[in-house]
Amino acid sequence: MRNKWKISSRIMVAIMVCSATLGAVIGSITLYQAGRLVEKNTYDNLRLAAESYANEFSKTTVSVESVLDSYLSAISATFSAEQARNEQDAYVAEYQDDILLPLTQQYAVNTSGILGIYFDVDPSVTPGLGPDDRVYGAWYLDKYKSGKVVREHLEFKRNFFQGNTEMAWYFAPVDKGEGVWSKPYKDIYTGYYMISYNKPLYMEGAFIGVAGIDIVFEDIIKLINKVAMFDTGFAYLLDPDYDIIAHPTVNYLDGERAVKITDVDADYGLLVAASKGNQSGTFEMGGKYNKKVLSYARMSNDYIVIIEVQSSEILEELNRTRAVVDAVILAGIILAAVIAYFLGKYISKPVDILEREIAKMMHFDFTAASRKLPPVDAAVTERRRDPVVVSELDKLRESVNHSVVMIRNNANIINIQKEELEHIAEEFERIVGRFELLIGNSELFAGTAEESLRLQKAMLDQLREIAERLAKANDSSLRIIDLYKTD
């Protein structure tokens, strides 16, 4: 029983190990593939979300850029660079009053979503102005966001010099020769947080001035702050220089200098490196216990929308999947253990027959009568097991049993023949004795008889030697045969 339990235990352990290994392999592959799929889908969704917000915000910037281009086209179509060179201040003053003011007012009234629109004629075009004179141009502003636009005063000529930080909105597009979006700022006239889009006007190779549109930035900040991804994910906005211009937790507007994203955390250098030259993408940053996933997308004005999410939140669904798979694997192992226990006992039955048969043969017992088990074929067939191995072992037992029986029978025959040979030798010895007496009484046959007697004695010795060897071999065979138990 102890040996049988060992066999069934080994079978049970083998099945459990195979089941656990198979379950672990399948589970690992499943989790690996599921992890890759979840990460890929999540990363793609984050990137698409960033692109969606970037496109949504870009609608405003694209609209502003389109309106300003239209406004500059209208000025170009109505302004004469040649007359400005010839008549200078007189022509510009007349152009301002007759064309530029009503044109600017019309754009301010008919363009929704803007705070103000303006065009400042560069002082170089009107050399007659003094330092304390205001430059020519037009500026209409919806100061209270009521839909009512009013004309505002332009800058003094003395303020138009390179290095004047308050005039950065004017000189930045001049330096770049193209439209430029400003950083967010708090307007001293309205108190609003705003951004401006400014673009220079060139005609016939001459610089005429700078036009611009102001929009309230607070609305975009509110939209940025409303973005929520997963449990703690959020969005923020960077300008092309990676300065923060909208962030739900970082104060970026009240300070005297711009706050770069790398000032918040040096790890954001990865964001700078990843986003340079790319329109959108997703990447990871942070350590093992604070890993973050960032997706980014550029707006039409090259602002960058960032969505930041904790990696643990992204993989939360995967972790739930992993827990379910682990539970299924554990349940499978327990079920396999129960099945393996009964299956081990079931399989160990024919194995027990083999074990007992082999144990008997090791002790030279080849009898069939000593087995207290059902017949081999019946026992095995009854359990629907393959009878070949047990049957072959039984055939081996029968073959050995038959051979031993034949050896025993041959040994018995040899023993009988040995006894007959010994009897013949004894008779031959008596004849030799009588022949010796005859030789002693007759001197006539003394010579030849003595030679014949010598030969007969030699033959007798050989017969005895053969009989002795035969007897030893027979005794050895019988001792070996006596070790075996046969039918």
C-alpha positions as CSV (number, residue, x, y, z in Angstrom):
1,M,0.0,0.0,0.0
2,R,2.9,2.3,0.9
3,N,4.5,1.7,-2.5
4,K,1.2,2.1,-4.3
5,W,0.7,5.5,-2.6
6,K,4.1,6.6,-3.6
7,I,3.4,5.8,-7.3
8,S,0.0,7.6,-7.2
9,S,1.6,10.5,-5.3
10,R,4.2,10.8,-8.0
11,I,1.6,10.7,-10.7
12,M,-0.4,13.3,-8.8
13,V,2.6,15.6,-8.3
14,A,3.6,15.1,-12.0
15,I,0.1,16.1,-13.2
16,M,0.0,19.1,-10.8
17,V,3.4,20.3,-11.9
18,C,2.4,19.9,-15.6
19,S,-0.9,21.7,-14.9
20,A,0.8,24.5,-13.0
21,T,3.6,24.9,-15.5
22,L,1.1,24.9,-18.4
23,G,-1.2,27.3,-16.6
24,A,1.7,29.6,-15.7
25,V,3.0,29.6,-19.3
26,I,-0.4,30.2,-20.8
27,G,-1.2,32.8,-18.1
28,S,2.1,34.6,-18.6
29,I,1.7,34.7,-22.4
30,T,-1.9,35.9,-21.9
31,L,-0.9,38.6,-19.5
32,Y,2.1,39.6,-21.6
33,Q,-0.1,39.9,-24.7
34,A,-2.9,41.6,-22.8
35,G,-0.4,44.0,-21.3
36,R,0.9,44.9,-24.6
37,L,-2.6,45.3,-26.1
38,V,-3.8,47.4,-23.1
39,E,-0.7,49.6,-23.2
40,K,-0.9,50.1,-26.9
41,N,-4.6,50.9,-26.9
42,T,-4.3,53.2,-23.9
43,Y,-1.2,54.9,-25.4
44,D,-3.0,55.3,-28.7
45,N,-6.1,56.7,-27.0
46,L,-4.0,59.1,-25.0
47,R,-2.3,60.3,-28.1
48,L,-5.6,60.7,-29.9
49,A,-7.0,62.5,-26.9
50,A,-4.1,65.0,-27.0
51,E,-4.5,65.4,-30.8
52,S,-8.2,66.0,-30.3
53,Y,-7.7,68.7,-27.7
54,A,-5.0,70.2,-29.9
55,N,-7.3,70.3,-32.8
56,E,-10.1,71.8,-30.7
57,F,-7.9,74.5,-29.4
58,S,-6.4,75.0,-32.8
59,K,-9.8,76.0,-34.1
60,T,-9.5,79.2,-32.2
61,T,-5.9,79.9,-33.3
62,V,-6.6,79.0,-36.9
63,S,-9.6,81.2,-36.9
64,V,-7.7,84.1,-35.5
65,E,-4.8,83.7,-37.9
66,S,-7.3,83.5,-40.8
67,V,-9.1,86.7,-39.7
68,L,-5.8,88.6,-39.3
69,D,-4.6,87.5,-42.7
70,S,-7.8,88.7,-44.2
71,Y,-7.5,92.0,-42.3
72,L,-3.9,92.5,-43.6
73,S,-5.0,91.7,-47.1
74,A,-7.6,94.4,-46.9
75,I,-5.0,96.9,-45.7
76,S,-2.6,95.9,-48.4
77,A,-5.4,96.4,-51.0
78,T,-6.2,99.9,-49.8
79,F,-2.9,101.2,-48.7
80,S,-0.4,102.8,-51.2
81,A,3.2,102.3,-50.2
82,E,4.2,104.8,-52.9
83,Q,2.0,107.6,-51.6
84,A,3.2,106.9,-48.1
85,R,6.8,107.4,-49.2
86,N,5.9,110.6,-51.1
87,E,3.4,112.2,-48.8
88,Q,4.4,110.5,-45.6
89,D,2.4,111.7,-42.5
90,A,-0.3,113.5,-44.5
91,Y,-1.2,110.4,-46.5
92,V,-1.1,108.1,-43.5
93,A,-3.3,110.4,-41.5
94,E,-5.9,110.5,-44.3
95,Y,-5.7,106.8,-44.8
96,Q,-6.2,106.2,-41.1
97,D,-9.3,108.3,-40.8
98,D,-11.0,107.4,-44.1
99,I,-10.2,103.7,-44.5
100,L,-8.3,102.1,-41.6
101,L,-10.6,103.1,-38.7
102,P,-13.9,101.9,-40.3
103,L,-12.2,98.8,-41.7
104,T,-10.8,97.8,-38.2
105,Q,-14.1,98.6,-36.5
106,Q,-15.9,96.4,-39.0
107,Y,-13.6,93.5,-38.3
108,A,-13.9,94.0,-34.6
109,V,-17.7,93.9,-34.7
110,N,-18.1,91.1,-37.2
111,T,-15.5,88.7,-35.7
112,S,-16.8,86.7,-32.7
113,G,-14.5,85.4,-30.0
114,I,-11.9,88.1,-30.1
115,L,-11.2,90.9,-27.6
116,G,-9.6,93.4,-29.9
117,I,-8.0,94.0,-33.3
118,Y,-5.5,96.6,-34.2
119,F,-2.9,97.9,-36.7
120,D,0.1,100.1,-35.7
121,V,1.9,101.9,-38.5
122,D,5.6,101.8,-37.9
123,P,7.0,105.3,-36.9
124,S,9.6,105.0,-39.7
125,V,6.7,105.5,-42.2
126,T,5.6,108.8,-40.5
127,P,8.8,110.7,-39.6
128,G,6.9,113.8,-38.7
129,L,5.7,112.3,-35.4
130,G,7.4,113.5,-32.2
131,P,8.4,111.2,-29.3
132,D,5.2,112.0,-27.3
133,D,2.9,111.6,-30.3
134,R,0.9,108.4,-30.7
135,V,1.6,106.4,-33.8
136,Y,-1.0,106.2,-36.6
137,G,-3.2,103.2,-36.9
138,A,-6.4,101.8,-35.4
139,W,-7.4,99.7,-32.3
140,Y,-10.9,98.6,-31.4
141,L,-11.5,96.7,-28.2
142,D,-14.5,94.9,-26.6
143,K,-13.2,95.9,-23.2
144,Y,-16.1,94.4,-21.2
145,K,-16.8,91.5,-23.4
146,S,-20.3,92.9,-23.9
147,G,-20.2,92.9,-27.7
148,K,-19.7,96.7,-27.8
149,V,-16.4,97.7,-29.3
150,V,-14.7,101.1,-28.7
151,R,-11.7,102.8,-30.2
152,E,-8.6,102.7,-28.0
153,H,-5.5,104.9,-28.1
154,L,-2.3,103.5,-29.7
155,E,1.3,103.5,-28.3
156,F,3.5,106.6,-28.0
157,K,6.3,106.8,-30.6
158,R,8.9,106.9,-27.8
159,N,8.0,103.3,-26.9
160,F,9.0,101.9,-30.3
161,F,12.6,100.8,-29.7
162,Q,14.3,97.4,-29.6
163,G,14.7,96.0,-26.1
164,N,11.4,97.4,-24.8
165,T,9.9,94.3,-23.2
166,E,6.5,95.9,-23.1
167,M,6.6,96.1,-26.9
168,A,7.7,92.5,-27.4
169,W,4.3,91.8,-29.1
170,Y,5.4,94.3,-31.8
171,F,9.1,93.5,-32.3
172,A,8.9,89.7,-32.1
173,P,7.0,89.3,-35.4
174,V,9.3,92.0,-36.9
175,D,12.4,90.0,-35.9
176,K,11.0,86.7,-37.2
177,G,9.3,88.2,-40.3
178,E,6.1,86.2,-39.7
179,G,3.1,85.8,-37.5
180,V,3.9,85.2,-33.8
181,W,1.7,84.1,-30.9
182,S,2.6,85.8,-27.7
183,K,2.9,84.2,-24.3
184,P,-0.1,84.6,-22.0
185,Y,-0.1,87.9,-20.2
186,K,-2.3,90.0,-18.0
187,D,-3.5,93.0,-20.0
188,I,-3.2,96.3,-18.1
189,Y,-6.1,97.8,-19.9
190,T,-8.7,95.1,-19.3
191,G,-7.3,92.9,-16.5
192,Y,-7.8,89.8,-18.6
193,Y,-5.3,87.1,-19.1
194,M,-4.8,87.2,-22.9
195,I,-2.7,86.0,-25.8
196,S,-2.1,87.9,-29.0
197,Y,-1.4,87.0,-32.5
198,N,0.7,89.6,-34.3
199,K,2.0,89.7,-37.9
200,P,4.1,92.3,-39.8
201,L,3.0,93.9,-43.0
202,Y,5.5,94.4,-45.9
203,M,4.6,96.2,-49.1
204,E,7.0,96.7,-52.0
205,G,9.9,95.6,-49.8
206,A,9.1,98.2,-47.2
207,F,8.0,97.5,-43.6
208,I,4.6,99.2,-43.0
209,G,3.6,98.1,-39.5
210,V,2.2,95.3,-37.3
211,A,-1.4,94.0,-37.0
212,G,-2.7,92.0,-34.2
213,I,-5.7,90.3,-32.5
214,D,-6.1,89.7,-28.8
215,I,-8.2,86.9,-27.4
216,V,-9.0,86.1,-23.8
217,F,-6.9,83.2,-22.6
218,E,-8.9,82.4,-19.5
219,D,-11.4,80.4,-21.6
220,I,-8.6,78.1,-22.8
221,I,-7.2,77.8,-19.3
222,K,-10.6,76.6,-18.1
223,L,-10.8,74.1,-20.9
224,I,-7.3,72.8,-20.1
225,N,-8.2,72.5,-16.4
226,K,-11.4,70.6,-17.1
227,V,-9.5,67.8,-18.9
228,A,-9.6,64.7,-16.8
229,M,-8.1,61.3,-17.7
230,F,-8.5,58.2,-15.5
231,D,-8.4,59.1,-11.8
232,T,-5.7,61.8,-11.5
233,G,-4.6,62.4,-15.1
234,F,-4.6,66.1,-16.3
235,A,-3.6,68.3,-19.2
236,Y,-1.5,71.4,-19.6
237,L,-0.2,73.6,-22.4
238,L,3.3,74.6,-23.4
239,D,4.5,77.2,-25.8
240,P,7.2,76.4,-28.5
241,D,9.9,77.3,-26.0
242,Y,8.5,74.7,-23.5
243,D,7.4,77.5,-21.1
244,I,4.2,76.6,-19.2
245,I,1.2,78.7,-20.4
246,A,-1.6,76.6,-18.8
247,H,-1.3,74.2,-16.0
248,P,-3.8,73.0,-13.3
249,T,-1.2,73.0,-10.4
250,V,1.7,75.3,-11.4
251,N,1.5,79.0,-11.0
252,Y,2.9,80.3,-14.4
253,L,1.3,83.7,-14.9
254,D,2.0,85.8,-11.8
255,G,5.7,85.5,-11.8
256,E,8.1,87.9,-13.6
257,R,9.7,85.1,-15.7
258,A,8.2,82.2,-17.6
259,V,8.3,78.8,-15.9
260,K,9.8,76.1,-18.1
261,I,8.4,72.6,-17.8
262,T,12.0,71.4,-17.0
263,D,12.0,73.8,-14.0
264,V,9.2,71.8,-12.5
265,D,11.0,68.5,-12.9
266,A,14.3,67.8,-14.8
267,D,12.7,64.5,-16.1
268,Y,10.6,66.6,-18.4
269,G,13.7,67.0,-20.5
270,L,12.5,63.7,-22.0
271,L,9.4,65.5,-23.1
272,V,11.4,68.2,-24.7
273,A,13.6,65.6,-26.5
274,A,10.6,63.4,-27.6
275,S,8.5,66.2,-28.9
276,K,11.1,68.2,-30.9
277,G,10.3,67.8,-34.6
278,N,7.2,65.6,-33.9
279,Q,3.6,66.5,-34.2
280,S,2.3,64.0,-31.6
281,G,3.4,61.0,-29.6
282,T,3.4,59.1,-26.3
283,F,6.2,58.1,-24.0
284,E,7.0,57.1,-20.4
285,M,9.0,58.9,-17.8
286,G,9.7,58.7,-14.1
287,G,11.0,55.9,-11.8
288,K,9.6,52.5,-11.0
289,Y,7.2,53.8,-8.3
290,N,6.3,57.1,-10.0
291,K,6.1,56.2,-13.7
292,K,4.1,58.5,-15.8
293,V,2.7,58.3,-19.3
294,L,2.7,61.5,-21.3
295,S,1.0,62.1,-24.7
296,Y,1.5,65.3,-26.6
297,A,0.2,67.0,-29.8
298,R,1.1,70.3,-31.4
299,M,-1.5,73.0,-32.1
300,S,-1.5,75.0,-35.4
301,N,0.4,77.8,-33.6
302,D,3.0,75.3,-32.4
303,Y,1.7,75.3,-28.8
304,I,1.9,71.8,-27.3
305,V,-1.0,70.1,-25.5
306,I,0.2,67.5,-22.9
307,I,-1.9,64.9,-21.2
308,E,-0.2,63.3,-18.2
309,V,-1.4,60.1,-16.5
310,Q,0.1,57.8,-13.8
311,S,1.2,54.5,-15.3
312,S,-0.4,52.6,-12.5
313,E,-3.8,54.0,-13.4
314,I,-3.4,53.0,-17.0
315,L,-2.5,49.4,-16.0
316,E,-5.3,49.1,-13.5
317,E,-7.5,47.2,-15.9
318,L,-4.5,45.0,-16.7
319,N,-3.9,44.4,-13.0
320,R,-7.5,43.3,-12.6
321,T,-7.1,41.0,-15.6
322,R,-3.9,39.6,-14.0
323,A,-5.8,38.9,-10.8
324,V,-8.5,37.1,-12.6
325,V,-6.0,35.0,-14.6
326,D,-4.1,34.2,-11.4
327,A,-7.3,33.1,-9.7
328,V,-8.2,30.9,-12.6
329,I,-4.7,29.3,-12.7
330,L,-4.9,28.7,-8.9
331,A,-8.4,27.1,-9.2
332,G,-7.1,25.0,-12.1
333,I,-4.2,23.8,-10.0
334,I,-6.5,22.8,-7.2
335,L,-8.9,21.0,-9.6
336,A,-5.9,19.3,-11.2
337,A,-4.7,18.2,-7.8
338,V,-8.1,16.6,-7.0
339,I,-8.3,14.9,-10.4
340,A,-4.6,13.9,-10.2
341,Y,-5.2,12.2,-6.8
342,F,-8.0,9.9,-8.1
343,L,-6.3,9.5,-11.5
344,G,-3.0,8.6,-9.7
345,K,-4.8,5.8,-7.8
346,Y,-6.5,4.7,-11.0
347,I,-3.3,4.6,-13.0
348,S,-1.4,2.9,-10.1
349,K,-3.5,-0.3,-10.3
350,P,-1.8,-1.8,-13.3
351,V,1.5,-0.4,-12.1
352,D,1.1,-2.2,-8.9
353,I,0.6,-5.5,-10.8
354,L,3.9,-4.8,-12.7
355,E,5.6,-3.9,-9.4
356,R,4.5,-7.1,-7.7
357,E,5.4,-9.3,-10.6
358,I,8.8,-7.8,-10.9
359,A,9.3,-8.1,-7.1
360,K,8.4,-11.8,-7.3
361,M,10.8,-12.4,-10.2
362,M,13.6,-10.7,-8.3
363,H,13.0,-13.3,-5.6
364,F,13.0,-16.1,-8.2
365,D,9.3,-16.6,-7.9
366,F,7.8,-17.3,-11.3
367,T,4.6,-18.9,-10.1
368,A,1.2,-17.7,-11.1
369,A,-0.7,-19.3,-8.2
370,S,0.9,-17.0,-5.6
371,R,-0.6,-13.8,-7.2
372,K,-3.6,-12.7,-5.2
373,L,-4.7,-10.3,-8.0
374,P,-7.2,-10.7,-10.9
375,P,-5.7,-12.1,-14.0
376,V,-3.4,-9.5,-15.6
377,D,-5.4,-9.1,-18.9
378,A,-8.7,-8.9,-17.1
379,A,-7.5,-6.5,-14.5
380,V,-6.0,-4.2,-17.1
381,T,-8.7,-4.5,-19.6
382,E,-11.3,-3.9,-17.0
383,R,-9.7,-0.4,-16.4
384,R,-9.4,0.2,-20.1
385,R,-5.6,0.4,-19.8
386,D,-3.2,-0.8,-22.5
387,P,-2.4,-4.4,-21.5
388,V,0.7,-4.8,-23.6
389,V,3.4,-4.1,-20.9
390,V,1.8,-6.3,-18.3
391,S,1.0,-9.0,-20.8
392,E,4.6,-9.0,-22.1
393,L,5.8,-9.3,-18.5
394,D,3.5,-12.2,-17.9
395,K,4.7,-13.9,-21.1
396,L,8.3,-13.4,-19.9
397,R,7.3,-15.0,-16.6
398,E,5.7,-17.9,-18.4
399,S,8.8,-18.3,-20.7
400,V,11.2,-18.3,-17.8
401,N,8.9,-20.6,-15.9
402,H,8.9,-23.0,-18.9
403,S,12.6,-22.8,-19.3
404,V,13.2,-23.6,-15.6
405,V,10.8,-26.5,-15.7
406,M,12.7,-27.9,-18.8
407,I,16.0,-27.4,-17.0
408,R,14.6,-29.3,-14.0
409,N,13.4,-32.1,-16.1
410,N,16.7,-32.3,-17.9
411,A,18.5,-32.3,-14.6
412,N,16.3,-35.2,-13.4
413,I,17.1,-37.1,-16.6
414,I,20.8,-36.4,-16.1
415,N,20.5,-37.6,-12.5
416,I,18.9,-40.9,-13.7
417,Q,21.6,-41.3,-16.3
418,K,24.3,-40.6,-13.7
419,E,22.8,-43.3,-11.5
420,E,22.8,-45.8,-14.4
421,L,26.3,-44.8,-15.2
422,E,27.4,-45.4,-11.6
423,H,25.6,-48.8,-11.7
424,I,27.5,-49.7,-14.9
425,A,30.8,-48.6,-13.3
426,E,30.1,-50.8,-10.3
427,E,29.3,-53.8,-12.5
428,F,32.4,-53.1,-14.5
429,E,34.4,-53.0,-11.3
430,R,33.2,-56.4,-10.2
431,I,34.1,-57.8,-13.6
432,V,37.6,-56.4,-13.2
433,G,37.9,-58.0,-9.8
434,R,37.0,-61.4,-11.1
435,F,39.4,-60.9,-14.0
436,E,42.2,-60.2,-11.5
437,L,41.4,-63.5,-9.7
438,L,41.6,-65.4,-13.0
439,I,44.9,-63.8,-13.8
440,G,46.3,-64.9,-10.5
441,N,45.4,-68.6,-11.1
442,S,46.6,-68.8,-14.6
443,E,50.1,-68.0,-15.6
444,L,49.2,-68.7,-19.3
445,F,47.4,-65.4,-19.7
446,A,49.5,-63.4,-17.4
447,G,51.2,-61.2,-20.0
448,T,48.2,-60.2,-22.1
449,A,45.8,-60.2,-19.3
450,E,47.8,-57.7,-17.3
451,E,47.8,-55.3,-20.2
452,S,44.1,-55.7,-20.7
453,L,43.5,-55.2,-17.0
454,R,45.5,-52.0,-17.1
455,L,43.4,-50.7,-19.9
456,Q,40.2,-51.7,-18.2
457,K,41.3,-49.9,-15.0
458,A,42.1,-46.8,-17.0
459,M,38.6,-46.9,-18.6
460,L,37.1,-47.4,-15.2
461,D,38.9,-44.4,-13.9
462,Q,37.6,-42.3,-16.8
463,L,34.1,-43.5,-16.2
464,R,34.3,-42.5,-12.5
465,E,35.8,-39.1,-13.4
466,I,32.9,-38.4,-15.9
467,A,30.4,-39.6,-13.4
468,E,31.8,-37.4,-10.7
469,R,31.9,-34.3,-13.0
470,L,28.3,-35.1,-14.1
471,A,27.2,-35.4,-10.5
472,K,28.8,-32.0,-9.6
473,A,27.1,-30.3,-12.6
474,N,23.8,-31.9,-11.8
475,D,24.1,-30.8,-8.1
476,S,24.8,-27.2,-9.2
477,S,21.9,-27.1,-11.6
478,L,19.6,-28.5,-8.9
479,R,20.7,-25.9,-6.4
480,I,20.0,-23.1,-8.9
481,I,16.7,-24.6,-9.9
482,D,15.7,-24.9,-6.3
483,L,15.9,-21.1,-6.0
484,Y,13.0,-20.7,-8.5
485,K,9.3,-21.2,-7.7
486,T,7.4,-22.4,-10.7
487,D,4.0,-23.7,-11.5
